[in-house]
Amino acid sequence: MEALLPLRFTGFSVLVLDQRLLPREEKYTEYFDLEGLYESIRSMELRGAPLIGIAAAYAMFLGVKNRSFPNQAVLLETVKKNAERLNQARPTAKNLFWATARLVRLVERNIGLRVDEIIDRMRAEAVRINEEDVEICRSIGEHFLTVLKPGMRLLTHCNAGALATYRYGTATAPMYLGQERGWNFRVFVDETRPYNQGARLTAYELHRAGIDATLICDNMAAMVMSKGWVDAILVGSDRVAANGDAANKIGTLNLSILARHFGIPFYVATPTPTLDLELPDGNHIPIEERDGEEITHFLGVRVAPEGIKVFNPAFDVSPHENITGIVTEKGIAYPPFELSLKALAEKTGPSGNG
Ligand code: MRU
């Protein structure tokens, strides 16, 4: 089965798989400029923290490609403005801010080169960020396999899968590697209301890959755990603070509380570009609020009364005390996370971060 690629760089444009149409249709749209990719991220045509970072890196290149700049200073000014623009697309995923800052730093470091040479390096850096993601996810998968056993029953939430990265996903990486090695994991997939990333995306990609996946509604997670049917919970993350508090899709907090209640290991997959060690704890993580129609309507049909008040936060924060381990590409951090995350962040690894 061909790998499901959520995005493809052609050298002068980016093809984006429209995730809003999945699982009904696999349709790619081609973008040639920054604004197109900005809108693609904002509208959730593409989503998932690592993929947002990759798209933003390409957008930084497309934002200056084929434009003429009188000198390097004007180029740098434009690159900084473009970063600010892209950073407004979505507020929670750290990878977006990490990727745009990495491109700004690259231009600053190479300011002595000719303008066309700097732009060429921006293209190469965006490609590097994209390629690193594959290594990061594979590595996360390998670390996961050191704490999992063949035949385990796993539970995941939202889509921290191949569709949220370039390959393998983060929380799903051990599922794909496990499949290559005949580990026969069985996976419960939370539907993930209100945007249904679990039902539409994770169920789709795992099923397509032939992994044993069972879809459940979010409010069934406690029941399957109470039956003893879940050996470990694996989720992704959008931003992780210095103390290990982890923001991920709304509903992850519930799972972390349930995991603690039932004594089930709760692992958070976190590429180091998702770490935000400048934030002391999860209270400082910006949480996106989305349109109430995601709750009042289902498939375009109103399912709640006109005029009802709606609260629709897209993410919540699982407190560090509920987390068994934070699985990065450089190893697994265990409590106390202040120390272990800092040590891992300083280690060299495939993210160009070390
Ligand atoms: O709103 P989304 O779909 O971008 O949210 C995605 C998630 O919360 C994922 O779990 C997270 O980004 C990790 S993806 C490897």
Residues whose N, C-alpha, C, O or C-beta is under 5 A from the ligand:
A	BS01	MRU	R47 G48 A49 P50 H157 C158 N159 A160 G161 A164 T170 Q197 G236 S237 D238 N248 K249
